[in-house]
Amino acid sequence: MAIHPSSVQNPAYDGDYYDTSTPHPSSTLHLASKHTTEGYRDGITASKQQFIQEGFDEGYILGAALGLKVGELLGTLEGIVGTIYGLLNSLDKNQKKDVDSKSSEDREVLKEQLRRQKKVRETAKQELALEKVFGKDYFGEDGVWKWTAEEEDGEMTFDDIVLQHPLIVKWRDIAKKQAEELGLDIKDDVEAQEEGSADDDS
């Protein structure tokens, strides 16, 4: 007599064996691992959103301040060249009316100054190119500046940091000297603010 397998009762198995409501030990480990991984990813994502934004905000302000200062310096040097052109044009107009040796000498002096100032301006454009100002010589891979920035009056602002950038220090000094050669008195926004606050105090 043949016995059909479905009719066999195995007392070793009860109805709960196939019950999936109670997790198997390997399922528990897998679930715990999955939750740990997802929690780690969520934590990384949340912290990236918070700290990348903070880093971007800070980096943006410093970058904007540095870019403005570079533009100001290049504009000053461009203005010096423009001033010499203006003086030469003025001499040319006067020379047509009255030819004398002094105006010819002045013209030659101005031409030489113009030649030098153009050279200074071109060098400044190369050295103050944004890829150099923001280059690895001055900023780490994390975006933090490498130069020493000292606090003034116990408070550090982005302007203080910018004014201590080695290229800004160098070209502020050069721009002042070039202007003084022509008898021009130039003040950048920082000096103007300092003078304004000194006037307020007095």
Secondary structure by P-SEA (a helix, b strand, c coil): ccccccccccccccccccccccccaaaaaaaaaaaaaaaaaaaaaaaaaaaaaaaaaaaaaaaaaaaaaaaaaaaaaaaaaaaaaaaaaaaaaaaaacccaaaaaaaaaaaaaaaaaaaaaaaaaaaacccccccccccccccccccbbbbccccccaaaaaaacaaaaaaaaaaaaaaaaaccccccaaaaaaaaaaaaac
